[in-house]
Amino acid sequence: MFMKASLALALSLAAVTARAQVPLATFAGIPLWADSALRSGGLGSRFRLSSDLNPQFALGDFDRDGLLDLAIEIMDTGGLRCGLAIIHRVDKSVHMVGAGQPIGNGKDRIDCFTSWTVERGGGRHSGGADLLFIAEHGRPAGFVVWDGKAYVWVQGG
């Protein structure tokens, strides 16, 4: 009986370890370059995905370099504050907006279950970059914009 229980425990731990090593691209459709950047940028230690099974993400040229970047919903490791991780394609840098990091609108989180989308070309707010439009219930909407050094909040309207 002890041998069976030990074997079952060992197999369970091996399955969990194997699951942690499987690229997100395998089951979530996230590009491999973004998967490795997220892991290097603190996935698991600084933040986690808002959903392991079906993470919400979008592609856009957020830093105006002509390459598609990726924005994905995240939570701090405590699971209390939601936000976005934005991964630049060219250098695989990870930029956190919310999830405990300041947004620029006086908050350090984006409300969980908030509506966000990519606005192509950004118009007057971005000089042509794709923007992240965030509309939280009961609060003024705004854009998250790359200023060349960091992501900043621009009030919508």
C-alpha positions in Angstrom: 0.0 0.0 0.0 2.8 2.4 0.9 4.5 1.7 -2.4 1.3 2.5 -4.4 0.8 5.7 -2.5 4.5 6.7 -3.1 4.2 5.9 -6.7 1.0 7.9 -7.1 2.6 10.9 -5.3 5.7 10.7 -7.5 3.6 10.5 -10.7 1.5 13.5 -9.6 4.5 15.6 -8.9 6.0 14.6 -12.2 2.8 15.7 -14.0 2.8 19.0 -12.2 6.4 19.6 -13.1 5.9 18.6 -16.7 2.9 21.0 -16.9 5.0 23.9 -15.7 7.6 23.2 -18.4 5.1 23.0 -21.3 5.2 26.2 -23.3 2.1 28.3 -23.1 2.0 28.2 -26.9 1.1 24.6 -26.7 -2.3 25.1 -25.1 -3.0 28.8 -25.2 -1.9 29.9 -28.6 0.6 32.4 -27.2 3.6 32.8 -29.6 6.8 31.0 -28.4 8.8 34.3 -28.3 6.2 35.7 -25.9 6.2 32.5 -23.8 9.9 32.7 -23.2 9.8 36.4 -22.5 7.0 36.0 -19.9 8.9 33.3 -18.1 12.1 35.4 -18.1 10.1 38.5 -17.0 8.7 36.9 -13.9 5.8 34.6 -14.7 5.2 32.7 -11.5 7.4 34.8 -9.3 6.2 38.4 -10.0 2.9 37.7 -11.7 0.7 34.9 -13.0 -1.7 34.7 -15.9 -5.3 35.6 -15.1 -6.3 32.3 -16.6 -4.0 29.3 -17.2 -6.5 27.6 -19.5 -7.7 30.4 -21.7 -5.6 33.6 -21.1 -6.9 36.7 -22.7 -4.3 38.3 -25.0 -4.1 40.6 -28.0 -1.4 41.5 -30.6 -0.5 45.1 -31.7 2.4 47.3 -32.5 2.5 49.1 -29.1 6.1 50.4 -29.4 6.0 51.6 -33.0 8.8 49.4 -34.3 6.8 47.7 -37.0 6.6 44.3 -35.2 3.6 42.9 -33.4 3.9 42.9 -29.6 1.7 41.0 -27.2 -0.5 42.2 -24.3 -1.9 39.6 -21.9 -4.1 39.7 -18.8 -2.1 39.0 -15.5 -2.6 39.1 -11.8 0.0 39.7 -9.0 1.1 36.5 -7.4 -1.2 37.1 -4.5 -4.1 37.1 -6.9 -5.6 40.4 -5.7 -4.6 42.9 -8.4 -5.2 42.5 -12.1 -3.3 44.1 -14.9 -1.6 43.6 -18.3 1.8 42.4 -19.2 3.0 43.9 -22.5 5.8 42.1 -24.2 7.9 43.8 -26.9 8.7 41.5 -29.8 12.1 43.1 -30.7 13.8 42.8 -27.3 11.3 40.5 -25.5 11.1 43.1 -22.6 8.1 42.7 -20.3 6.2 45.8 -19.1 3.6 45.4 -16.4 0.7 47.8 -16.2 -1.3 47.3 -13.0 -1.0 44.0 -11.1 0.7 46.0 -8.3 2.6 48.4 -10.7 1.5 52.0 -11.1 -0.7 52.7 -14.1 -0.5 56.5 -14.1 -4.1 57.2 -13.2 -3.5 56.9 -9.5 -4.1 53.2 -9.4 -1.9 50.1 -9.3 -4.4 47.7 -10.8 -6.9 47.3 -13.6 -10.2 46.0 -12.3 -10.5 42.3 -12.9 -13.1 41.5 -15.6 -12.7 45.0 -17.1 -13.1 45.6 -20.8 -9.9 46.2 -22.8 -9.1 46.1 -26.5 -6.5 47.2 -29.0 -7.2 50.4 -30.9 -5.3 50.2 -34.2 -3.3 53.2 -35.3 -4.2 55.1 -32.1 -5.1 58.3 -33.8 -4.4 61.5 -31.9 -3.3 59.7 -28.7 -0.3 57.8 -30.0 1.4 59.1 -33.2 0.3 55.9 -35.0 1.1 53.2 -32.5 -1.6 50.6 -31.6 -3.0 51.5 -28.2 -4.6 49.5 -25.4 -8.1 51.0 -24.6 -9.3 50.3 -21.1 -12.9 50.9 -20.0 -13.5 50.1 -16.3 -17.1 50.1 -15.2 -18.0 53.4 -13.5 -14.6 55.0 -14.2 -13.4 57.2 -17.0 -11.9 55.2 -19.9 -8.4 55.7 -21.0 -5.5 54.4 -23.1 -2.2 52.8 -22.2 0.4 54.3 -24.4 4.2 53.7 -24.9 6.1 56.9 -24.5 9.4 55.5 -25.6 10.5 54.5 -22.0 7.4 53.2 -20.2 3.7 52.8 -20.6 1.6 55.8 -19.5 -2.1 56.4 -18.9 -3.8 58.9 -21.2 -7.4 59.8 -20.2 -9.9 59.0 -22.9 -12.3 61.4 -24.3 
